């Protein structure tokens, strides 16, 4: 079966999404990304959520501050701390 045959649906968006999933599955593993994801799991739940909201889901610092009921400055400081902490954890692991 060809991939095109598997992805034929009436919905163009579904077809594009299926193609992207297939491309992602075919990518070679990235050891740096794997290490980062491993170290993310060592962070507190709050830090993991903040990282996910900003870096993965693309919320702005202002939007996150509103969601969390804190100042944008607090969010900015926490993100810098998380980034520094992850950098140090990854360096120690290599």
C-alpha positions, -999 to +999 in steps of 0.1 A: +000+000+000+012+035-007+010+062+019-012+082-004-038+054-004-037+053+034-043+090+037-071+095+013-099+110+033-125+136+025-108+160+048-077+178+034-065+187+069-066+151+080-046+141+050-020+168+058-019+158+094-014+121+085+014+130+062+031+151+089+028+121+114+044+098+088+073+122+083+078+125+120+078+088+125+104+084+097+128+110+113+159+097+129+160+100+167+177+131+180+198+123+210+198+159+222+160+162+221+157+128+238+180+140+266+161+173+270+128+154+272+143+130+298+155+160+319+122+178+316+106+148+335+129+156+364+115+191+368+086+198+392+051+195+377+047+233+378+079+238+359+070+212+333+037+229+327+053+263+323+078+249+298+050+231+279+028+262+278+056+285+265+079+263+244+055+236+232+021+252+230+033+287+221+015+308+247+030+342+253+045+351+287+016+376+291-010+349+284+006+325+308+008+352+335-030+358+331-037+320+333-016+316+364-026+349+381+010+361+384+030+389+368+046+386+334+079+393+352+074+363+374+068+341+344+098+355+326+121+348+356+108+313+360+113+305+323+149+318+326+155+296+357+140+266+340+161+271+309+193+275+330+184+244+350+178+223+320+210+234+304+230+225+335+212+191+338+219+183+302+256+193+304+261+170+335+245+141+316+269+143+287 
